[in-house]
Amino acid sequence: MDAVLSAVTADDSTLVLLTVEEAAYRLRIGRTYCYRLISTGQLESVPVGRLRRVPADAVIEFAANLRRAHRPAA
């Protein structure tokens, strides 16, 4: 996928399912690390035929979980 097109589609808030590359772009992490998060179950993904897609809300949920995990104890 063209880098410019990839950046545009990764930022498209109307997308429901993202490619792993788009999810990685939104999280500002590498593709390989994104696959590792998926394989460990930290980032939700779903199969679509032979493809792997990340629900857009799973990216938000992952970031929220990180924030909760790193919040200082009260």
Backbone as CSV, one residue per row, in Angstrom:
resi,resn,N_x,N_y,N_z,CA_x,CA_y,CA_z,C_x,C_y,C_z
1,MET,0.849,-1.175,0.000,0.000,0.000,0.000,0.890,1.231,0.000
2,ASP,0.547,2.202,-0.779,1.289,3.450,-0.851,1.314,4.106,0.531
3,ALA,2.463,4.650,0.942,2.621,5.226,2.277,1.650,6.372,2.532
4,VAL,1.441,7.230,1.541,0.515,8.359,1.718,-0.914,7.848,1.852
5,LEU,-1.307,6.916,0.998,-2.647,6.346,1.075,-2.838,5.635,2.406
6,SER,-1.822,4.916,2.865,-1.896,4.211,4.132,-2.130,5.172,5.285
7,ALA,-1.414,6.290,5.299,-1.587,7.279,6.363,-2.986,7.872,6.321
8,VAL,-3.505,8.118,5.144,-4.851,8.687,5.005,-5.892,7.693,5.493
9,THR,-5.810,6.448,5.072,-6.805,5.463,5.489,-6.672,5.128,6.964
10,ALA,-5.470,5.138,7.497,-5.282,4.842,8.918,-5.910,5.915,9.788
11,ASP,-5.982,7.129,9.300,-6.588,8.227,10.049,-8.078,8.367,9.791
12,ASP,-8.649,7.569,8.895,-10.076,7.651,8.562,-10.897,7.093,9.723
13,SER,-11.590,7.966,10.428,-12.352,7.556,11.612,-13.618,6.777,11.271
14,THR,-13.974,6.678,9.983,-15.176,5.936,9.606,-14.904,4.447,9.414
15,LEU,-13.636,4.056,9.400,-13.309,2.643,9.215,-13.706,1.843,10.451
16,VAL,-14.288,0.685,10.234,-14.704,-0.183,11.328,-13.626,-1.221,11.605
17,LEU,-13.059,-1.786,10.545,-11.986,-2.768,10.674,-10.728,-2.218,10.021
18,LEU,-9.617,-2.354,10.720,-8.341,-1.844,10.231,-7.423,-2.997,9.869
19,THR,-6.551,-2.775,8.900,-5.477,-3.730,8.669,-4.529,-3.631,9.856
20,VAL,-3.679,-4.615,10.014,-2.705,-4.576,11.098,-1.791,-3.363,10.928
21,GLU,-1.447,-3.048,9.701,-0.593,-1.892,9.437,-1.281,-0.593,9.842
22,GLU,-2.583,-0.467,9.541,-3.335,0.735,9.916,-3.443,0.860,11.437
23,ALA,-3.688,-0.276,12.103,-3.755,-0.264,13.573,-2.406,0.142,14.159
24,ALA,-1.331,-0.395,13.605,0.010,-0.044,14.073,0.275,1.441,13.871
25,TYR,-0.156,1.967,12.737,0.032,3.390,12.458,-0.721,4.240,13.478
26,ARG,-1.957,3.857,13.778,-2.745,4.615,14.755,-2.105,4.575,16.134
27,LEU,-1.511,3.443,16.487,-0.856,3.306,17.789,0.570,3.854,17.781
28,ARG,1.065,4.184,16.588,2.441,4.677,16.398,3.455,3.660,16.893
29,ILE,3.207,2.403,16.514,4.129,1.307,16.811,4.448,0.594,15.515
30,GLY,5.395,-0.301,15.546,5.753,-1.053,14.361,4.773,-2.177,14.070
31,ARG,4.743,-2.597,12.823,3.849,-3.668,12.382,4.143,-4.971,13.120
32,THR,5.423,-5.298,13.279,5.806,-6.545,13.952,5.352,-6.537,15.400
33,TYR,5.535,-5.416,16.077,5.099,-5.312,17.469,3.574,-5.409,17.558
34,CYS,2.875,-4.844,16.586,1.417,-4.938,16.551,0.988,-6.407,16.418
35,TYR,1.644,-7.155,15.561,1.350,-8.593,15.437,1.617,-9.310,16.755
36,ARG,2.650,-8.909,17.473,2.957,-9.532,18.766,1.835,-9.246,19.767
37,LEU,1.331,-8.016,19.785,0.216,-7.677,20.678,-1.018,-8.497,20.343
38,ILE,-1.246,-8.722,19.063,-2.378,-9.542,18.629,-2.179,-10.992,19.070
39,SER,-0.986,-11.523,18.864,-0.747,-12.934,19.193,-0.821,-13.203,20.691
40,THR,-0.520,-12.197,21.525,-0.604,-12.367,22.979,-1.989,-12.035,23.520
41,GLY,-2.890,-11.566,22.648,-4.242,-11.252,23.069,-4.401,-9.869,23.679
42,GLN,-3.355,-9.070,23.669,-3.437,-7.722,24.230,-4.209,-6.771,23.311
43,LEU,-4.192,-7.075,22.014,-4.914,-6.281,21.025,-5.849,-7.226,20.279
44,GLU,-7.126,-6.923,20.338,-8.131,-7.779,19.703,-8.017,-7.716,18.182
45,SER,-8.227,-8.856,17.562,-8.306,-8.915,16.105,-9.308,-9.985,15.721
46,VAL,-9.772,-9.903,14.482,-10.749,-10.866,13.982,-10.319,-11.348,12.606
47,PRO,-10.638,-12.611,12.295,-10.354,-13.084,10.942,-11.472,-12.673,9.995
48,VAL,-11.089,-12.264,8.808,-12.040,-11.980,7.729,-11.533,-12.791,6.547
49,GLY,-12.112,-13.993,6.400,-11.569,-14.915,5.404,-10.152,-15.288,5.804
50,ARG,-9.207,-15.063,4.913,-7.798,-15.347,5.209,-7.071,-14.124,5.767
51,LEU,-7.787,-13.024,5.939,-7.189,-11.774,6.395,-7.336,-11.620,7.897
52,ARG,-6.510,-10.792,8.487,-6.587,-10.458,9.901,-6.894,-8.968,9.999
53,ARG,-7.947,-8.607,10.734,-8.330,-7.209,10.882,-8.463,-6.864,12.363
54,VAL,-8.212,-5.600,12.684,-8.310,-5.102,14.050,-9.501,-4.153,14.112
55,PRO,-10.494,-4.448,14.962,-11.605,-3.509,15.097,-11.077,-2.152,15.561
56,ALA,-11.589,-1.083,14.977,-11.107,0.259,15.308,-11.267,0.553,16.794
57,ASP,-12.353,0.082,17.399,-12.536,0.346,18.822,-11.582,-0.466,19.695
58,ALA,-11.006,-1.543,19.149,-10.018,-2.314,19.892,-8.734,-1.515,20.096
59,VAL,-8.421,-0.650,19.136,-7.240,0.212,19.268,-7.457,1.185,20.425
60,ILE,-8.647,1.756,20.500,-8.974,2.691,21.580,-8.982,1.973,22.923
61,GLU,-9.549,0.777,22.956,-9.599,-0.014,24.183,-8.193,-0.382,24.655
62,PHE,-7.319,-0.745,23.724,-5.942,-1.074,24.072,-5.255,0.124,24.725
63,ALA,-5.428,1.307,24.139,-4.818,2.516,24.703,-5.405,2.826,26.087
64,ALA,-6.694,2.626,26.259,-7.326,2.858,27.557,-6.791,1.896,28.606
65,ASN,-6.575,0.630,28.209,-6.005,-0.352,29.135,-4.594,0.039,29.550
66,LEU,-3.819,0.562,28.622,-2.475,1.031,28.961,-2.535,2.170,29.966
67,ARG,-3.451,3.094,29.745,-3.591,4.228,30.660,-3.980,3.760,32.055
68,ARG,-4.930,2.818,32.136,-5.352,2.300,33.443,-4.199,1.592,34.147
69,ALA,-3.442,0.819,33.392,-2.333,0.046,33.972,-1.215,0.932,34.485
70,HIS,-1.071,2.119,33.935,0.038,2.990,34.310,-0.409,4.198,35.128
71,ARG,-1.644,4.158,35.621,-2.126,5.223,36.484,-1.498,5.073,37.867
72,PRO,-1.054,6.168,38.459,-0.490,6.064,39.809,-1.563,5.652,40.820
73,ALA,-1.139,4.877,41.805,-2.071,4.443,42.848,-2.471,5.639,43.699
74,ALA,-3.741,5.676,44.058,-4.244,6.814,44.845,-4.000,6.628,46.310
